[in-house]
Amino acid sequence: MVLEARGAGHNWIFLVSMDTNHQEPDRPAGLHASQTPTPNAQGRSEELKEAKRKGKMDRSKGEDELVAQLKHLEVSRSLASGTGLVHSEEFTRHNCLWDPSHPECPDRVTAIMEELERRDLRPRCLAVEPREATEQELRLVHKKDYVDLMRKTQTMSEKELQTISENYDSVYIHPDSFRVASLAVGSLLELVDKVMTSELRNGFSVSRPPGHHAQFDQANGYCLFNNVA
């Protein structure tokens, strides 16, 4: 899998794809994970979950066993096709109430979608239904107390939101921010799972707020939940 980040400063676009032509350093030349065709999407999904549960792969084992594990994942290039696109108008609902000129604004995603339309690229993509992340998924990366605090911001006043935002570096929080940030996490996970199970060849997530600066127990640099992690 290739996770590629493009951009500068806080303006990043993340693309995820399954590149079965890429040679891993420890893999013999000419051997790819696509050698064994997969029987069905459900089977691939269960194997993916099992691989995640076991920590993907134990790289301390011998090369032969590593190759066997790669083949067992049964990620088939021949069955993967199409570029997934995940987006929702809900991503525009996260905005700064006390500073309308804040650079992390809804225009960041609307401009991308407009450009995709202008270049006639959107119809060529397969729509992926966005979803909110579960509590369990959020806590894979973040401390429970932090997740609980972000959830409470949904009922805070503007003054309270501004006060709590000032505790972090380059962050603002809106009453809808918790839900929108959860949607950004869940949507990216949904896209990644579809690529990993060969339902899609690659994908493009047009979502916000961004997540790559968010830390275990605090928001940071425009980011609330680390959707990339």
C-alpha positions as CSV (number, residue, x, y, z in Angstrom):
1,M,0.0,0.0,0.0
2,V,1.2,3.5,-0.8
3,L,0.0,6.5,1.3
4,E,1.1,9.6,-0.5
5,A,1.0,13.2,0.9
6,R,1.1,16.1,-1.4
7,G,1.2,19.8,-0.4
8,A,3.0,22.4,1.6
9,G,2.6,23.8,5.0
10,H,-0.8,22.8,6.3
11,N,-2.3,22.2,2.9
12,W,-2.1,18.5,2.3
13,I,-3.9,16.0,0.2
14,F,-3.7,12.3,1.0
15,L,-4.0,9.6,-1.6
16,V,-4.0,5.9,-0.8
17,S,-3.4,3.1,-3.3
18,M,-2.4,-0.5,-3.6
19,D,0.8,-0.6,-5.6
20,T,1.4,-4.3,-6.3
21,N,4.3,-3.5,-8.7
22,H,6.3,-2.0,-5.8
23,Q,9.1,-4.3,-4.7
24,E,9.7,-4.6,-0.9
25,P,13.4,-4.7,0.0
26,D,13.2,-8.2,1.5
27,R,11.0,-9.7,-1.3
28,P,12.6,-11.7,-4.1
29,A,12.4,-10.0,-7.5
30,G,9.4,-11.0,-9.5
31,L,7.3,-12.1,-6.5
32,H,4.2,-10.1,-5.9
33,A,1.3,-10.3,-3.4
34,S,-1.1,-10.7,-6.4
35,Q,0.1,-14.2,-7.4
36,T,-2.8,-15.9,-5.8
37,P,-6.3,-14.8,-6.9
38,T,-8.8,-14.0,-4.1
39,P,-12.1,-16.0,-3.9
40,N,-14.4,-13.2,-2.7
41,A,-14.5,-9.8,-1.0
42,Q,-15.8,-11.2,2.3
43,G,-12.9,-13.6,2.6
44,R,-10.4,-10.9,1.9
45,S,-12.0,-8.7,4.5
46,E,-11.8,-11.4,7.2
47,E,-8.1,-12.0,6.3
48,L,-7.4,-8.3,6.5
49,K,-8.9,-8.1,10.0
50,E,-6.9,-11.1,11.1
51,A,-3.7,-9.5,9.7
52,K,-4.5,-6.3,11.6
53,R,-5.1,-8.3,14.8
54,K,-1.8,-10.0,14.6
55,G,0.0,-6.7,13.9
56,K,0.1,-7.2,10.1
57,M,3.2,-9.4,9.9
58,D,6.0,-10.5,12.1
59,R,9.1,-9.3,10.2
60,S,11.4,-11.1,12.6
61,K,10.5,-14.4,11.0
62,G,12.3,-15.9,8.0
63,E,11.9,-14.7,4.5
64,D,10.0,-17.8,3.4
65,E,7.3,-17.4,6.1
66,L,7.1,-13.7,5.3
67,V,6.4,-14.5,1.6
68,A,3.8,-17.1,2.7
69,Q,2.0,-14.5,4.8
70,L,2.0,-12.0,2.0
71,K,0.5,-14.6,-0.4
72,H,-2.1,-15.5,2.3
73,L,-3.4,-11.9,2.3
74,E,-4.5,-12.7,-1.3
75,V,-4.6,-9.1,-2.5
76,S,-5.2,-9.5,-6.2
77,R,-4.3,-6.8,-8.6
78,S,-6.5,-8.3,-11.3
79,L,-9.6,-7.8,-9.1
80,A,-8.8,-4.2,-8.0
81,S,-10.1,-1.5,-10.3
82,G,-11.4,2.1,-10.0
83,T,-10.5,5.1,-8.0
84,G,-12.6,5.7,-4.9
85,L,-13.6,9.2,-3.9
86,V,-14.9,10.0,-0.5
87,H,-16.4,13.4,0.3
88,S,-19.3,15.0,2.1
89,E,-20.7,18.6,2.4
90,E,-20.5,17.9,6.1
91,F,-16.8,18.6,5.9
92,T,-17.6,22.3,5.3
93,R,-19.4,22.6,8.7
94,H,-16.1,22.8,10.6
95,N,-15.3,26.5,10.7
96,C,-13.9,29.2,13.0
97,L,-16.7,31.2,14.6
98,W,-14.5,34.1,15.8
99,D,-12.2,34.4,12.8
100,P,-13.9,34.1,9.4
101,S,-10.5,34.7,7.7
102,H,-8.9,31.6,9.3
103,P,-6.8,29.7,6.6
104,E,-8.2,26.3,7.7
105,C,-11.6,27.0,6.1
106,P,-14.3,25.1,4.2
107,D,-13.0,26.6,0.9
108,R,-10.1,24.1,1.1
109,V,-12.4,21.2,0.2
110,T,-14.9,23.0,-1.9
111,A,-12.0,24.3,-4.1
112,I,-10.8,20.7,-4.6
113,M,-14.2,19.4,-5.5
114,E,-14.8,22.3,-8.0
115,E,-11.5,21.5,-9.7
116,L,-12.4,17.8,-10.0
117,E,-15.6,18.9,-11.6
118,R,-13.9,21.4,-13.9
119,R,-11.5,18.7,-15.1
120,D,-14.4,16.2,-15.5
121,L,-12.6,13.8,-13.0
122,R,-15.4,13.4,-10.5
123,P,-17.6,11.2,-12.7
124,R,-14.6,9.0,-13.4
125,C,-14.4,8.1,-9.7
126,L,-16.4,5.6,-7.6
127,A,-18.2,7.3,-4.7
128,V,-17.4,5.9,-1.3
129,E,-20.0,6.5,1.4
130,P,-18.5,8.5,4.3
131,R,-19.0,7.3,7.8
132,E,-18.1,8.4,11.3
133,A,-15.4,6.7,13.2
134,T,-16.4,4.5,16.2
135,E,-15.3,5.2,19.7
136,Q,-13.0,2.2,19.5
137,E,-11.4,3.5,16.3
138,L,-10.7,7.0,17.8
139,R,-9.1,5.4,20.9
140,L,-6.7,3.4,18.8
141,V,-4.8,6.6,18.5
142,H,-6.1,9.0,21.1
143,K,-6.4,9.0,24.9
144,K,-10.0,8.4,26.2
145,D,-10.0,11.6,28.2
146,Y,-9.1,13.6,25.1
147,V,-11.8,12.0,23.0
148,D,-14.4,12.6,25.8
149,L,-13.3,16.3,26.0
150,M,-13.7,16.8,22.3
151,R,-17.2,15.2,22.5
152,K,-18.2,17.7,25.2
153,T,-17.4,20.6,22.9
154,Q,-20.6,19.9,20.9
155,T,-22.6,21.7,23.6
156,M,-20.2,24.4,24.5
157,S,-20.8,28.1,23.9
158,E,-18.6,30.1,21.5
159,K,-16.7,31.7,24.4
160,E,-16.0,28.3,25.9
161,L,-14.9,26.9,22.6
162,Q,-12.5,29.8,22.1
163,T,-11.1,29.3,25.5
164,I,-10.4,25.6,25.1
165,S,-9.0,26.2,21.5
166,E,-6.4,28.6,23.0
167,N,-5.0,25.6,24.9
168,Y,-3.7,24.2,21.6
169,D,-1.4,25.3,18.9
170,S,-3.2,26.7,15.7
171,V,-6.5,25.0,16.5
172,Y,-10.1,26.2,16.6
173,I,-13.2,24.2,17.7
174,H,-16.7,24.5,16.4
175,P,-19.8,22.8,17.9
176,D,-19.8,20.5,14.9
177,S,-16.1,19.9,15.0
178,F,-16.2,16.6,16.9
179,R,-18.7,15.1,14.5
180,V,-17.0,16.3,11.4
181,A,-13.5,15.2,12.6
182,S,-15.0,11.8,13.4
183,L,-16.4,11.7,9.9
184,A,-13.0,12.5,8.4
185,V,-11.5,9.6,10.4
186,G,-14.2,7.0,9.5
187,S,-14.3,8.0,5.9
188,L,-10.5,7.6,5.4
189,L,-10.6,4.2,7.2
190,E,-13.5,3.1,4.9
191,L,-11.5,4.1,1.8
192,V,-8.3,2.3,3.0
193,D,-10.3,-0.9,3.8
194,K,-11.8,-0.9,0.3
195,V,-8.3,-0.5,-1.3
196,M,-6.8,-3.2,1.0
197,T,-9.6,-5.7,0.1
198,S,-9.2,-4.9,-3.6
199,E,-12.6,-3.4,-4.0
200,L,-10.8,-0.4,-5.3
201,R,-7.4,0.1,-6.9
202,N,-6.8,3.4,-5.2
203,G,-8.6,6.3,-3.5
204,F,-8.8,10.0,-2.8
205,S,-10.2,11.4,0.4
206,V,-11.3,15.1,0.2
207,S,-12.0,15.7,3.9
208,R,-11.3,18.0,6.8
209,P,-10.3,18.9,9.4
210,P,-6.9,17.5,8.6
211,G,-5.4,15.1,11.1
212,H,-1.7,14.5,10.6
213,H,-0.6,16.9,13.4
214,A,-3.0,15.7,16.1
215,Q,-1.3,14.1,19.1
216,F,-2.3,11.3,21.5
217,D,-3.9,13.6,24.0
218,Q,-4.2,17.0,22.3
219,A,-5.2,18.8,19.1
220,N,-2.4,20.5,17.2
221,G,-1.8,22.4,13.9
222,Y,-5.5,22.6,12.6
223,C,-5.9,18.9,13.5
224,L,-8.3,17.3,16.1
225,F,-8.1,13.5,15.4
226,N,-5.2,11.9,13.6
227,N,-7.1,10.3,10.7
228,V,-3.8,9.4,9.0
229,A,-2.4,7.5,11.9
